[in-house]
Amino acid sequence: MPTQTEQTLQQFLAAADGPFVTLYLPLTTHDGDKLRLKMRHLTDHAKQVMAETWPDADWAAYADQLGGDLADPAQLARLDGEGLCVIVDAEARYTRTLAFPVQETAMVTALPQVLPLILDVRRQFEFDLLVLSTDRISLYRNAGGHLTEIELPDNAPVTLEEALGTELRGGGINSVSRGSGHVGYHGHNEKAAVAEVDRRRYYQAVDSYIADHYSKPFSRRLIPAGLTQNLAVFRQISKNPHLSGSMQLELNAGDMSLQELDAACDPLRAEHRLRRQQKVLAEIDYARGSARFKDDLSAIVAAVNTGAVATLVIRQGARINARLNPDFTLDRESPRAQHNNLLNDLADYALARGGEVRVLPEEMMEEPVCAVLRY
């Protein structure tokens, strides 16, 4: 199944030809047999709809795309995420796991139903959370809205003692010989200074290891968490280019459960989501001032047709009952049009022509759709 997700949605839309079967499968269970049964029900429903709406289409070609690994309980049980998106035409298939819950859906349309997929992609916020104590670390990965702990290997600097070993300067006998029969003891300040040196050297080892084994290979943002003083020291010594410049969690994670730590990340997720939305709004405002903004539906359709749309912005939950004909005229009357969301068609064509699609919440835009033009 992973090999069929390598092509991007943009490439798939540019090369594929409808009608399309679009399936959204919730992954609320990892029971392979139950998932196979759900997938079969979705496929059977799609077959029935196609027989009614596209009677001349060859269902056998679609059945081939929807068989194989999608009918294998073992393969389905291994899927990660909250849902699965499957889009097929008679010759190719696009699949992607979803980070957020999705409704069980099976549709047969002239263009694939991509808005739930786009919304899922835009909501995702992947980062690694590094929890720092003075003498130990733990690492977590955030995908979608969930935090999972990463099991660090044996060679990872999980504790200060493991990282520094015999080079550990603090924590030993706190005394020094002053000659025969005389022993002098370090003062509190000197002991604290030695411990601080150990902490900085430990954080240097941590920073290098996390950067080389996680941040750089996966190009994932690193967000630190811990007591304020630990965060300050780590930021001073870090050379990790993926370390977030502003995001961090100031907390004592010593006694926190995974669920509590996950909940503590909610403000980070909300902040990231708001930043992305504000960036889109700023792009719209700039486009208004440079005559690159359209909110008239006819003008948007024309711009999508010519590939002039850089960013298509759709209000979440908006719907226009219509469909685009092959010549880009609007069909508002046919049964297919009445069951189709024109905004989905515009998103399909914008993506296929190299544009981007963004979805904003209802409270952030009045019109159902607008477009930022390339020029």
Secondary structure, 3 states (H helix, E strand, C coil): CHHHHCCCHHHHHHHCCCCEEEEEEECCCCCHHHHHHHHHHHHHHHHHHHHHHCCCCCHHHHHHHCCHHHHCHHHHHCCCCCEEEEEECCCCEEEEEECCCCCCEEEEECCCCCHHHHHHHHHCCCEEEEEECCCEEEEEEEECCEEEEECCCCCCCCEHHHHHHHHCCCCCCCEEECCCCCEEECCHHHHHHHHHHHHHHHHHHHHHHHHHHHHHHHCCEEEEEECHHHHHHHHHHCCCCCECCCCCEECCCCCCCHHHHHHHCHHHHHHHHHHHHHHHHHHHHHHHHCCCEECCHHHHHHHHHCCCEEEEEEECCCCCECEECCCCCEECCCHHHHCCEHHHHHHHHHHHCCCEEEEECHHHCCCCEEEEECC
